[in-house]
Amino acid sequence: MIRFDRVSKRYPPGIDALVDLSFEAAAGELLIVSGHSGAGKSTLLKLIAAIERPTGGAVLVNGQNVGSLARGAIPYLRRNIGLVFQDQKLLFDRNAFANVLLPLAIAGFAPKEAARRVRAALDKVGLLDREKAMPIALSGGEQQRLAIARAVVGRPGLLLADEPTAHLDPDTAHDVAAIFREFHQVGVTVVIATYDATLFPEARPIRLDHGRLTQ
């Protein structure tokens, strides 16, 4: 499913985010990427999603070298990838339903099918009764759940999350972690960058230290 083959990523002016990183993740696996701030966790996720390109080595997803994809091919890659960012990137001028609908509208889904999928995704994260709520009216945990619903509404085979439980109270963090666990249990490959690996005790750990694999 995912393979890093001696991957390095350098940012100007010579900052090494990842150094000679190699690992593999099988389809349906749950991976936790941990490490200190600046260890390279976010960069690793961005390379998988082709948001960034490696400076050296190869990143393969389903056998495809995503670092060498033409720009026009990247949207097709991301149709099978759900992305949950640390800052959520919600649209605060649209309600919860419209936020989750956005990727389906971009992909050209028929309105009736899109609406059915949006409500199914909202139901999965416990927000079906808040579909008309604006993001500003949602709690931090609800906003994170909304971001997850938007990430999974296209039913991706791969779910990437960057610090999805950051800034949440312990009970809410455990609830959000349980949502990711449920997707993993139905066969979705899940890769989560987090400071708190204890939320996912059953996951396979990958630990980074200054861009290098330590575990």
CYANA upper distance limits for C-alpha pairs under 8 A (distance plus 0.5 A):
  1 MET  CA     24 GLU  CA      8.20
  1 MET  CA     25 ALA  CA      6.52
  1 MET  CA     26 ALA  CA      5.65
  1 MET  CA     27 ALA  CA      5.48
  1 MET  CA     60 LEU  CA      8.21
  1 MET  CA     61 VAL  CA      5.91
  1 MET  CA     62 ASN  CA      5.09
  1 MET  CA     63 GLY  CA      7.57
  2 ILE  CA     24 GLU  CA      6.12
  2 ILE  CA     25 ALA  CA      5.58
  2 ILE  CA     26 ALA  CA      7.20
  2 ILE  CA     27 ALA  CA      8.32
  2 ILE  CA     48 ILE  CA      8.36
  2 ILE  CA     59 VAL  CA      7.95
  2 ILE  CA     60 LEU  CA      6.14
  2 ILE  CA     61 VAL  CA      5.13
  2 ILE  CA     62 ASN  CA      6.89
  2 ILE  CA     63 GLY  CA      8.27
  3 ARG  CA     22 SER  CA      7.87
  3 ARG  CA     23 PHE  CA      6.42
  3 ARG  CA     24 GLU  CA      4.90
  3 ARG  CA     25 ALA  CA      6.96
  3 ARG  CA     58 ALA  CA      8.50
  3 ARG  CA     59 VAL  CA      6.38
  3 ARG  CA     60 LEU  CA      5.54
  3 ARG  CA     61 VAL  CA      7.08
  4 PHE  CA     21 LEU  CA      6.97
  4 PHE  CA     22 SER  CA      5.23
  4 PHE  CA     23 PHE  CA      5.75
  4 PHE  CA     24 GLU  CA      6.81
  4 PHE  CA     57 GLY  CA      8.16
  4 PHE  CA     58 ALA  CA      6.58
  4 PHE  CA     59 VAL  CA      5.31
  4 PHE  CA     60 LEU  CA      6.99
  5 ASP  CA     20 ASP  CA      8.31
  5 ASP  CA     21 LEU  CA      7.15
  5 ASP  CA     22 SER  CA      5.24
  5 ASP  CA     23 PHE  CA      7.45
  5 ASP  CA     57 GLY  CA      6.13
  5 ASP  CA     58 ALA  CA      5.73
  5 ASP  CA     59 VAL  CA      6.97
  6 ARG  CA     19 VAL  CA      8.16
  6 ARG  CA     20 ASP  CA      4.75
  6 ARG  CA     21 LEU  CA      5.25
  6 ARG  CA     22 SER  CA      5.44
  6 ARG  CA     56 GLY  CA      7.83
  6 ARG  CA     57 GLY  CA      5.43
  6 ARG  CA     58 ALA  CA      7.42
  7 VAL  CA     18 LEU  CA      7.51
  7 VAL  CA     19 VAL  CA      6.98
  7 VAL  CA     20 ASP  CA      5.42
  7 VAL  CA     21 LEU  CA      5.26
  7 VAL  CA     22 SER  CA      6.99
  7 VAL  CA     54 PRO  CA      6.99
  7 VAL  CA     55 THR  CA      8.03
  7 VAL  CA     56 GLY  CA      5.97
  7 VAL  CA     57 GLY  CA      4.69
  7 VAL  CA     58 ALA  CA      6.36
  7 VAL  CA     59 VAL  CA      7.52
  8 SER  CA     16 ASP  CA      8.03
  8 SER  CA     17 ALA  CA      7.96
  8 SER  CA     18 LEU  CA      5.32
  8 SER  CA     19 VAL  CA      4.99
  8 SER  CA     20 ASP  CA      5.71
  8 SER  CA     21 LEU  CA      6.97
  8 SER  CA     54 PRO  CA      6.41
  8 SER  CA     55 THR  CA      6.04
  8 SER  CA     56 GLY  CA      5.42
  8 SER  CA     57 GLY  CA      6.82
  9 LYS  CA     16 ASP  CA      6.51
  9 LYS  CA     17 ALA  CA      5.99
  9 LYS  CA     18 LEU  CA      5.47
  9 LYS  CA     19 VAL  CA      7.22
  9 LYS  CA     43 THR  CA      8.48
  9 LYS  CA     53 ARG  CA      8.19
  9 LYS  CA     54 PRO  CA      5.51
  9 LYS  CA     55 THR  CA      5.24
  9 LYS  CA     56 GLY  CA      7.18
 10 ARG  CA     14 GLY  CA      6.56
 10 ARG  CA     15 ILE  CA      5.88
 10 ARG  CA     16 ASP  CA      4.89
 10 ARG  CA     17 ALA  CA      6.28
 10 ARG  CA     18 LEU  CA      7.58
 10 ARG  CA     54 PRO  CA      8.38
 10 ARG  CA     55 THR  CA      6.57
 11 TYR  CA     15 ILE  CA      5.50
 11 TYR  CA     16 ASP  CA      6.87
 11 TYR  CA     17 ALA  CA      7.58
 16 ASP  CA    211 GLY  CA      7.46
 17 ALA  CA     38 GLY  CA      7.97
 17 ALA  CA     39 ALA  CA      7.46
 17 ALA  CA     40 GLY  CA      5.62
 17 ALA  CA     43 THR  CA      7.45
 17 ALA  CA    210 HIS  CA      7.48
 17 ALA  CA    211 GLY  CA      5.65
 18 LEU  CA     39 ALA  CA      8.43
 18 LEU  CA     40 GLY  CA      6.35
 18 LEU  CA     43 THR  CA      8.14
 18 LEU  CA     44 LEU  CA      8.23
 18 LEU  CA    210 HIS  CA      7.80
 18 LEU  CA    211 GLY  CA      4.36
 18 LEU  CA    212 ARG  CA      6.65
 19 VAL  CA    211 GLY  CA      5.87
 19 VAL  CA    212 ARG  CA      5.95
 20 ASP  CA     57 GLY  CA      8.14
 20 ASP  CA    212 ARG  CA      7.53
 21 LEU  CA    211 GLY  CA      8.28
 21 LEU  CA    212 ARG  CA      6.77
 21 LEU  CA    213 LEU  CA      6.76
 22 SER  CA    213 LEU  CA      8.33
 25 ALA  CA     29 GLU  CA      7.01
 25 ALA  CA     31 LEU  CA      8.13
 26 ALA  CA    189 THR  CA      8.37
 27 ALA  CA    187 GLY  CA      8.33
 27 ALA  CA    188 VAL  CA      8.13
 27 ALA  CA    189 THR  CA      6.15
 28 GLY  CA    184 HIS  CA      7.09
 28 GLY  CA    187 GLY  CA      5.28
 28 GLY  CA    188 VAL  CA      5.66
 28 GLY  CA    189 THR  CA      4.65
 28 GLY  CA    190 VAL  CA      7.79
 29 GLU  CA    184 HIS  CA      7.68
 29 GLU  CA    187 GLY  CA      8.40
 29 GLU  CA    188 VAL  CA      8.05
 29 GLU  CA    189 THR  CA      5.54
 29 GLU  CA    190 VAL  CA      6.87
 29 GLU  CA    204 ARG  CA      8.43
 30 LEU  CA    184 HIS  CA      6.94
 30 LEU  CA    189 THR  CA      6.54
 30 LEU  CA    190 VAL  CA      5.33
 30 LEU  CA    191 VAL  CA      6.52
 30 LEU  CA    203 ALA  CA      5.73
 30 LEU  CA    204 ARG  CA      6.77
 31 LEU  CA    190 VAL  CA      6.71
 31 LEU  CA    191 VAL  CA      5.25
 31 LEU  CA    192 ILE  CA      6.80
 31 LEU  CA    203 ALA  CA      5.96
 31 LEU  CA    204 ARG  CA      5.39
 31 LEU  CA    205 PRO  CA      6.43
 31 LEU  CA    206 ILE  CA      7.53
 32 ILE  CA    191 VAL  CA      6.46
 32 ILE  CA    192 ILE  CA      5.49
 32 ILE  CA    193 ALA  CA      6.42
 32 ILE  CA    194 THR  CA      7.46
 32 ILE  CA    197 ALA  CA      7.10
 32 ILE  CA    200 PHE  CA      7.99
 32 ILE  CA    203 ALA  CA      6.62
 32 ILE  CA    204 ARG  CA      6.61
 32 ILE  CA    205 PRO  CA      5.40
 32 ILE  CA    206 ILE  CA      6.45
 33 VAL  CA     41 LYS  CA      6.73
 33 VAL  CA    191 VAL  CA      7.76
 33 VAL  CA    192 ILE  CA      6.48
 33 VAL  CA    193 ALA  CA      5.05
 33 VAL  CA    194 THR  CA      6.79
 33 VAL  CA    205 PRO  CA      6.67
 33 VAL  CA    206 ILE  CA      5.26
 33 VAL  CA    207 ARG  CA      6.19
 33 VAL  CA    208 LEU  CA      7.77
 34 SER  CA     41 LYS  CA      7.29
 34 SER  CA    193 ALA  CA      6.40
 34 SER  CA    194 THR  CA      5.89
 34 SER  CA    195 TYR  CA      6.17
 34 SER  CA    196 ASP  CA      8.04
 34 SER  CA    197 ALA  CA      7.18
 34 SER  CA    205 PRO  CA      7.85
 34 SER  CA    206 ILE  CA      6.81
 34 SER  CA    207 ARG  CA      5.32
 34 SER  CA    208 LEU  CA      6.73
 35 GLY  CA     39 ALA  CA      6.09
 35 GLY  CA     40 GLY  CA      8.45
 35 GLY  CA     41 LYS  CA      7.65
 35 GLY  CA    194 THR  CA      8.28
 35 GLY  CA    195 TYR  CA      7.01
 35 GLY  CA    207 ARG  CA      6.03
 35 GLY  CA    208 LEU  CA      5.48
 35 GLY  CA    209 ASP  CA      6.49
 36 HIS  CA    195 TYR  CA      7.74
 36 HIS  CA    208 LEU  CA      8.17
 36 HIS  CA    209 ASP  CA      7.41
 38 GLY  CA    210 HIS  CA      7.35
 39 ALA  CA    208 LEU  CA      6.12
 39 ALA  CA    209 ASP  CA      5.72
 39 ALA  CA    210 HIS  CA      4.97
 39 ALA  CA    211 GLY  CA      5.66
 39 ALA  CA    212 ARG  CA      8.36
 40 GLY  CA     44 LEU  CA      6.69
 40 GLY  CA    208 LEU  CA      7.34
 40 GLY  CA    209 ASP  CA      8.40
 40 GLY  CA    210 HIS  CA      7.28
 40 GLY  CA    211 GLY  CA      5.57
 41 LYS  CA     45 LEU  CA      7.20
 41 LYS  CA    162 ASP  CA      8.43
 41 LYS  CA    193 ALA  CA      6.24
 41 LYS  CA    194 THR  CA      8.48
 41 LYS  CA    208 LEU  CA      7.73
 42 SER  CA     46 LYS  CA      6.75
 42 SER  CA    162 ASP  CA      6.83
 42 SER  CA    193 ALA  CA      7.34
 43 THR  CA     47 LEU  CA      6.68
 43 THR  CA     52 GLU  CA      7.95
 44 LEU  CA     48 ILE  CA      7.07
 45 LEU  CA     49 ALA  CA      6.95
 45 LEU  CA    160 LEU  CA      7.19
 45 LEU  CA    161 ALA  CA      8.33
 45 LEU  CA    162 ASP  CA      7.97
 45 LEU  CA    191 VAL  CA      8.40
 45 LEU  CA    193 ALA  CA      8.23
 46 LYS  CA     50 ALA  CA      6.47
 46 LYS  CA     51 ILE  CA      5.37
 46 LYS  CA     52 GLU  CA      5.92
 47 LEU  CA     51 ILE  CA      6.51
 47 LEU  CA     52 GLU  CA      5.48
 47 LEU  CA     53 ARG  CA      6.28
 47 LEU  CA     54 PRO  CA      7.21
 47 LEU  CA     59 VAL  CA      7.60
 47 LEU  CA     66 VAL  CA      8.43
 47 LEU  CA     67 GLY  CA      7.79
 48 ILE  CA     59 VAL  CA      7.22
 48 ILE  CA     60 LEU  CA      8.23
 48 ILE  CA     61 VAL  CA      7.60
 48 ILE  CA     66 VAL  CA      7.69
 49 ALA  CA     66 VAL  CA      8.24
 49 ALA  CA     77 LEU  CA      8.24
 49 ALA  CA     78 ARG  CA      7.12
 49 ALA  CA     81 ILE  CA      7.77
 50 ALA  CA     66 VAL  CA      6.48
 50 ALA  CA     67 GLY  CA      6.78
 50 ALA  CA     74 ILE  CA      7.42
 52 GLU  CA     67 GLY  CA      8.32
 53 ARG  CA     67 GLY  CA      5.49
 53 ARG  CA     68 SER  CA      8.28
 54 PRO  CA     58 ALA  CA      7.63
 54 PRO  CA     59 VAL  CA      8.11
 54 PRO  CA     67 GLY  CA      6.74
 58 ALA  CA     65 ASN  CA      6.90
 58 ALA  CA     66 VAL  CA      8.46
 58 ALA  CA     67 GLY  CA      7.15
 59 VAL  CA     65 ASN  CA      6.12
 59 VAL  CA     66 VAL  CA      6.50
 59 VAL  CA     67 GLY  CA      6.59
 60 LEU  CA     64 GLN  CA      5.50
 60 LEU  CA     65 ASN  CA      4.92
 60 LEU  CA     66 VAL  CA      6.36
 60 LEU  CA     67 GLY  CA      8.35
 61 VAL  CA     65 ASN  CA      7.13
 61 VAL  CA     66 VAL  CA      7.15
 65 ASN  CA     69 LEU  CA      7.38
 69 LEU  CA     73 ALA  CA      6.67
 69 LEU  CA     74 ILE  CA      7.07
 70 ALA  CA     74 ILE  CA      7.36
 73 ALA  CA     77 LEU  CA      7.17
 74 ILE  CA     78 ARG  CA      6.84
 75 PRO  CA     79 ARG  CA      6.89
 76 TYR  CA     80 ASN  CA      8.15
 77 LEU  CA     81 ILE  CA      7.68
 78 ARG  CA     82 GLY  CA      7.88
 79 ARG  CA    154 GLY  CA      7.70
 79 ARG  CA    156 PRO  CA      7.36
 80 ASN  CA    154 GLY  CA      8.10
 80 ASN  CA    155 ARG  CA      7.91
 80 ASN  CA    156 PRO  CA      4.80
 80 ASN  CA    157 GLY  CA      6.09
 80 ASN  CA    158 LEU  CA      6.80
 81 ILE  CA    151 ALA  CA      8.39
 81 ILE  CA    156 PRO  CA      5.64
 81 ILE  CA    157 GLY  CA      6.94
 81 ILE  CA    158 LEU  CA      5.33
 81 ILE  CA    159 LEU  CA      6.18
 81 ILE  CA    160 LEU  CA      7.71
 82 GLY  CA    151 ALA  CA      4.84
 82 GLY  CA    152 VAL  CA      6.11
 82 GLY  CA    154 GLY  CA      8.26
 82 GLY  CA    155 ARG  CA      8.49
 82 GLY  CA    156 PRO  CA      6.28
 82 GLY  CA    157 GLY  CA      8.50
 82 GLY  CA    158 LEU  CA      6.70
 82 GLY  CA    159 LEU  CA      5.05
 82 GLY  CA    160 LEU  CA      6.51
 83 LEU  CA    148 ILE  CA      8.45
 83 LEU  CA    151 ALA  CA      5.84
 83 LEU  CA    159 LEU  CA      6.66
 83 LEU  CA    160 LEU  CA      5.54
 83 LEU  CA    161 ALA  CA      6.44
 84 VAL  CA     88 GLN  CA      6.89
 84 VAL  CA    147 ALA  CA      6.68
 84 VAL  CA    148 ILE  CA      6.59
 84 VAL  CA    151 ALA  CA      6.70
 84 VAL  CA    159 LEU  CA      8.39
 84 VAL  CA    160 LEU  CA      6.72
 84 VAL  CA    161 ALA  CA      5.02
 84 VAL  CA    162 ASP  CA      6.72
 84 VAL  CA    164 PRO  CA      7.44
 85 PHE  CA     89 LYS  CA      7.44
 85 PHE  CA    147 ALA  CA      8.49
 85 PHE  CA    161 ALA  CA      6.58
 85 PHE  CA    162 ASP  CA      5.70
 85 PHE  CA    163 GLU  CA      7.88
 85 PHE  CA    164 PRO  CA      7.64
 86 GLN  CA    161 ALA  CA      8.13
 86 GLN  CA    162 ASP  CA      5.73
 86 GLN  CA    163 GLU  CA      5.86
 86 GLN  CA    164 PRO  CA      6.38
 86 GLN  CA    166 ALA  CA      7.90
 88 GLN  CA    143 GLN  CA      8.12
 88 GLN  CA    144 GLN  CA      7.21
 88 GLN  CA    147 ALA  CA      6.28
 89 LYS  CA    147 ALA  CA      8.31
 90 LEU  CA     99 ASN  CA      7.27
 90 LEU  CA    135 PRO  CA      7.84
 90 LEU  CA    143 GLN  CA      8.49
 90 LEU  CA    147 ALA  CA      7.39
 91 LEU  CA     99 ASN  CA      6.82
 91 LEU  CA    135 PRO  CA      8.11
 92 PHE  CA    134 MET  CA      7.16
 92 PHE  CA    135 PRO  CA      6.11
 92 PHE  CA    136 ILE  CA      7.13
 93 ASP  CA    134 MET  CA      7.88
 94 ARG  CA     98 ALA  CA      6.21
 94 ARG  CA     99 ASN  CA      6.69
 94 ARG  CA    134 MET  CA      6.78
 94 ARG  CA    135 PRO  CA      8.15
 95 ASN  CA     99 ASN  CA      6.74
 95 ASN  CA    131 GLU  CA      7.34
 95 ASN  CA    132 LYS  CA      5.92
 95 ASN  CA    133 ALA  CA      5.82
 95 ASN  CA    134 MET  CA      4.70
 95 ASN  CA    135 PRO  CA      6.88
 96 ALA  CA    100 VAL  CA      6.93
 96 ALA  CA    130 ARG  CA      7.50
 96 ALA  CA    131 GLU  CA      5.40
 96 ALA  CA    132 LYS  CA      6.40
 96 ALA  CA    133 ALA  CA      6.23
 96 ALA  CA    134 MET  CA      6.43
 96 ALA  CA    135 PRO  CA      6.91
 96 ALA  CA    146 LEU  CA      7.34
 97 PHE  CA    101 LEU  CA      6.60
 97 PHE  CA    118 VAL  CA      7.24
 97 PHE  CA    119 ARG  CA      8.15
 97 PHE  CA    122 LEU  CA      8.47
 97 PHE  CA    131 GLU  CA      5.30
 97 PHE  CA    132 LYS  CA      6.78
 98 ALA  CA    102 LEU  CA      6.70
 99 ASN  CA    146 LEU  CA      8.46
 99 ASN  CA    150 ARG  CA      7.28
100 VAL  CA    104 LEU  CA      8.49
100 VAL  CA    118 VAL  CA      6.51
100 VAL  CA    146 LEU  CA      7.81
100 VAL  CA    147 ALA  CA      8.27
100 VAL  CA    149 ALA  CA      6.84
100 VAL  CA    150 ARG  CA      4.70
100 VAL  CA    151 ALA  CA      8.39
100 VAL  CA    153 VAL  CA      7.42
101 LEU  CA    105 ALA  CA      6.65
101 LEU  CA    114 ALA  CA      7.28
101 LEU  CA    115 ALA  CA      7.76
101 LEU  CA    118 VAL  CA      6.45
101 LEU  CA    150 ARG  CA      7.76
101 LEU  CA    153 VAL  CA      8.42
102 LEU  CA    106 ILE  CA      6.76
102 LEU  CA    150 ARG  CA      8.38
103 PRO  CA    107 ALA  CA      6.68
103 PRO  CA    150 ARG  CA      7.89
103 PRO  CA    153 VAL  CA      8.45
103 PRO  CA    154 GLY  CA      7.92
104 LEU  CA    108 GLY  CA      6.73
104 LEU  CA    109 PHE  CA      6.02
104 LEU  CA    114 ALA  CA      6.66
104 LEU  CA    153 VAL  CA      8.12
104 LEU  CA    154 GLY  CA      7.23
105 ALA  CA    109 PHE  CA      6.36
105 ALA  CA    111 PRO  CA      8.47
105 ALA  CA    114 ALA  CA      7.98
109 PHE  CA    113 GLU  CA      7.20
109 PHE  CA    114 ALA  CA      6.19
110 ALA  CA    114 ALA  CA      6.44
111 PRO  CA    115 ALA  CA      6.53
112 LYS  CA    116 ARG  CA      6.83
113 GLU  CA    117 ARG  CA      6.76
114 ALA  CA    118 VAL  CA      6.61
115 ALA  CA    119 ARG  CA      6.75
116 ARG  CA    120 ALA  CA      6.73
117 ARG  CA    121 ALA  CA      6.64
117 ARG  CA    153 VAL  CA      6.64
117 ARG  CA    154 GLY  CA      8.34
118 VAL  CA    122 LEU  CA      6.67
118 VAL  CA    149 ALA  CA      8.36
118 VAL  CA    150 ARG  CA      8.49
118 VAL  CA    153 VAL  CA      6.61
119 ARG  CA    123 ASP  CA      6.47
119 ARG  CA    128 LEU  CA      6.75
119 ARG  CA    131 GLU  CA      8.45
120 ALA  CA    124 LYS  CA      6.68
120 ALA  CA    128 LEU  CA      8.46
120 ALA  CA    153 VAL  CA      8.43
121 ALA  CA    125 VAL  CA      7.13
121 ALA  CA    149 ALA  CA      5.59
121 ALA  CA    150 ARG  CA      7.99
121 ALA  CA    152 VAL  CA      7.39
121 ALA  CA    153 VAL  CA      5.99
122 LEU  CA    126 GLY  CA      6.66
122 LEU  CA    127 LEU  CA      5.41
122 LEU  CA    128 LEU  CA      5.31
122 LEU  CA    131 GLU  CA      7.89
122 LEU  CA    146 LEU  CA      7.74
122 LEU  CA    149 ALA  CA      6.26
123 ASP  CA    127 LEU  CA      6.16
123 ASP  CA    128 LEU  CA      5.14
124 LYS  CA    149 ALA  CA      8.05
125 VAL  CA    145 ARG  CA      6.31
125 VAL  CA    146 LEU  CA      7.96
125 VAL  CA    148 ILE  CA      8.09
125 VAL  CA    149 ALA  CA      6.97
125 VAL  CA    179 ILE  CA      7.34
126 GLY  CA    145 ARG  CA      8.37
127 LEU  CA    131 GLU  CA      7.10
127 LEU  CA    142 GLU  CA      8.04
127 LEU  CA    145 ARG  CA      8.18
127 LEU  CA    146 LEU  CA      7.91
133 ALA  CA    137 ALA  CA      6.90
133 ALA  CA    138 LEU  CA      7.76
134 MET  CA    138 LEU  CA      7.54
135 PRO  CA    143 GLN  CA      6.90
138 LEU  CA    142 GLU  CA      6.02
138 LEU  CA    143 GLN  CA      6.39
139 SER  CA    143 GLN  CA      6.62
140 GLY  CA    144 GLN  CA      6.82
140 GLY  CA    168 LEU  CA      7.38
141 GLY  CA    145 ARG  CA      6.76
141 GLY  CA    168 LEU  CA      6.97
141 GLY  CA    172 THR  CA      6.52
141 GLY  CA    173 ALA  CA      8.21
141 GLY  CA    176 VAL  CA      8.08
142 GLU  CA    146 LEU  CA      6.60
143 GLN  CA    147 ALA  CA      6.78
144 GLN  CA    148 ILE  CA      6.83
144 GLN  CA    164 PRO  CA      7.52
144 GLN  CA    176 VAL  CA      8.24
145 ARG  CA    149 ALA  CA      6.70
145 ARG  CA    176 VAL  CA      7.44
146 LEU  CA    150 ARG  CA      6.81
147 ALA  CA    151 ALA  CA      6.76
148 ILE  CA    152 VAL  CA      6.78
149 ALA  CA    153 VAL  CA      6.37
150 ARG  CA    154 GLY  CA      8.48
151 ALA  CA    159 LEU  CA      8.08
152 VAL  CA    156 PRO  CA      6.59
152 VAL  CA    159 LEU  CA      8.07
156 PRO  CA    188 VAL  CA      7.92
157 GLY  CA    187 GLY  CA      8.23
157 GLY  CA    188 VAL  CA      5.56
157 GLY  CA    189 THR  CA      6.62
158 LEU  CA    188 VAL  CA      6.30
158 LEU  CA    189 THR  CA      5.24
158 LEU  CA    190 VAL  CA      6.45
158 LEU  CA    191 VAL  CA      8.38
159 LEU  CA    188 VAL  CA      7.43
159 LEU  CA    189 THR  CA      6.63
159 LEU  CA    190 VAL  CA      5.28
159 LEU  CA    191 VAL  CA      6.82
160 LEU  CA    190 VAL  CA      6.52
160 LEU  CA    191 VAL  CA      5.47
160 LEU  CA    192 ILE  CA      6.38
161 ALA  CA    190 VAL  CA      8.45
161 ALA  CA    191 VAL  CA      6.94
161 ALA  CA    192 ILE  CA      5.25
161 ALA  CA    193 ALA  CA      6.75
162 ASP  CA    192 ILE  CA      6.51
162 ASP  CA    193 ALA  CA      5.40
162 ASP  CA    194 THR  CA      7.22
163 GLU  CA    192 ILE  CA      7.57
163 GLU  CA    193 ALA  CA      5.95
163 GLU  CA    194 THR  CA      5.19
163 GLU  CA    195 TYR  CA      7.67
164 PRO  CA    176 VAL  CA      8.13
164 PRO  CA    192 ILE  CA      8.29
164 PRO  CA    193 ALA  CA      8.50
164 PRO  CA    194 THR  CA      7.88
165 THR  CA    172 THR  CA      8.49
165 THR  CA    173 ALA  CA      5.54
165 THR  CA    176 VAL  CA      7.29
165 THR  CA    177 ALA  CA      7.85
165 THR  CA    194 THR  CA      8.16
166 ALA  CA    173 ALA  CA      8.32
166 ALA  CA    194 THR  CA      8.38
168 LEU  CA    172 THR  CA      6.51
168 LEU  CA    173 ALA  CA      6.02
169 ASP  CA    173 ALA  CA      6.52
170 PRO  CA    174 HIS  CA      6.75
171 ASP  CA    175 ASP  CA      6.87
172 THR  CA    176 VAL  CA      6.70
173 ALA  CA    177 ALA  CA      6.60
173 ALA  CA    199 LEU  CA      8.44
174 HIS  CA    178 ALA  CA      6.64
174 HIS  CA    199 LEU  CA      7.08
175 ASP  CA    179 ILE  CA      7.12
176 VAL  CA    180 PHE  CA      7.30
177 ALA  CA    181 ARG  CA      6.78
177 ALA  CA    199 LEU  CA      6.95
177 ALA  CA    200 PHE  CA      7.67
178 ALA  CA    182 GLU  CA      6.72
179 ILE  CA    183 PHE  CA      7.11
180 PHE  CA    184 HIS  CA      6.84
180 PHE  CA    190 VAL  CA      7.94
181 ARG  CA    185 GLN  CA      6.71
182 GLU  CA    186 VAL  CA      7.17
183 PHE  CA    187 GLY  CA      7.31
183 PHE  CA    188 VAL  CA      6.13
183 PHE  CA    190 VAL  CA      8.34
184 HIS  CA    188 VAL  CA      5.29
184 HIS  CA    189 THR  CA      6.63
184 HIS  CA    190 VAL  CA      6.68
197 ALA  CA    201 PRO  CA      7.39
197 ALA  CA    205 PRO  CA      8.36
205 PRO  CA    215 GLN  CA      7.55
206 ILE  CA    213 LEU  CA      7.63
206 ILE  CA    214 THR  CA      8.08
206 ILE  CA    215 GLN  CA      6.01
207 ARG  CA    213 LEU  CA      6.44
207 ARG  CA    214 THR  CA      6.01
207 ARG  CA    215 GLN  CA      5.60
208 LEU  CA    212 ARG  CA      5.81
208 LEU  CA    213 LEU  CA      5.29
208 LEU  CA    214 THR  CA      6.22
208 LEU  CA    215 GLN  CA      7.96
209 ASP  CA    213 LEU  CA      7.02
209 ASP  CA    214 THR  CA      6.97
